Amino acid sequence: MQLSRVIQYVFFFGLLLLAGYMVLLIMKPFVTALALALTIVIICHPLYVQVKKRVPKQNKSVAALLSTILVLLLIIAPVVFVSSLVVREVVTFYQDLDAGTLSLQSGVTVIESRIQVFAPSFRIDVNEQIKQTAEWLTGSLGAIFKGTISTIFVFFIALIGSFYFFRDGKEFLQVLIKASPLPDREDTAIFDRLAKAVRAVATGTVLVALIQGSMVAIGFAIFGIDRGILWGSLASLGALMPGIGTTVVTAPAIIYLFYVGELFNAVGLLIWSMLIVGLVDNLIGPYLIGRGNNLHPFIVLISVLGGITLFGPIGFILGPVVVTFFLVLLEIYHQYVVEDKSMKESLKTDI
């Protein structure tokens, strides 16, 4: 290769890297909003398809606008509202613990004294542990609500992004397919696999956990347990734990109601947990989770907690989506790189 040609390549790729770095800096403030918009469109694309069939002349702009409005009313607004309620309850709970007006330590004193017979140094500091947990939740969930203007701006950008991704998503996808060195047919198969995996996790494991948490919160409100929204959100996290589920929240509540003599509420909450919450887990859960979701529940749990820490409340969805995206890419790498390389080496050996 001639020296002038080498210089041209170095100059071109140097400019490409510089431009790419500048684009990254420009897009950095909007990464969360764009990730949210992309996730919404991937999950709700079947909705857009159905809306498009019903609008005059199947106009893409009208269908995208209606789909975005539906997303705002049915998904974003409820999530923001419930998240704000959860944050408010967590903050109030933490303030009560910090001020000493709410003490849970007395309830475990008997248990602590009995265990200390065998282990004198054993101590159950419930208040301190719950304060630390509440402080973490306040910092993680409250991060997105620190500034009302910034919060509105993030969701505004996400809605605009959703509209254009709905309307022009195929065109954006074609740009990526043309830029990829793989054959177009394989690129299309890869993107379809990614979309199905993301949709399966979001509408499967995560959605089931949210429904179960909502049912727990409703049950707590009916049968006299305070801070039902807070405990319902914790039940959603518990629902991601295989073998544990929402019982990590409902069982202590039922025991507490029996202990304080609220037999009617205790029996009512027990029946509610077994029938209503259990119905979601046993009937709706297998239907949704079984639709292509192969992400391990423990990975879902860790990705949810990490996503909340990184993205705020929307991390409940974005966390598993990002992890799913990474794992699918690993599958694709194994399928199109490792196996292809092994096949080529096998052919060389046969020859």
Secondary structure, DSSP 8 states (H G I E B T S, - for coil): --HHHHHHHHHHHHHHHHHHHHHHHHHGGGHHHHHHHHHHHHHHHHHHHHHHHHSGGG-HHHHHHHHHHHHIIIIIHHHHHHHHHHHHHHHHHHHHHHHTS---GGGGHHHHHHHHTT-TT----HHHHHHHHHHHHHHHHGGGGS-HHHHHHHHHHHHHHHHHHHHHHHHHHHHHHHHSSS-HHHHHHHHHHHHHHHHHHIIIIIHHHHHHHHHHHHHHHHTT-S-HHHHHHHHHHHTTSTTTTTHHHHHHHHHHHHHTT-HHHHHHHHHHIIIIIHHIIIIIHHHHHTTT----HHHHHHHHHHHHHHHSTTHHHHHHHHHHHHHHHHHHHIIIIIHHHHHHHHHHHH-
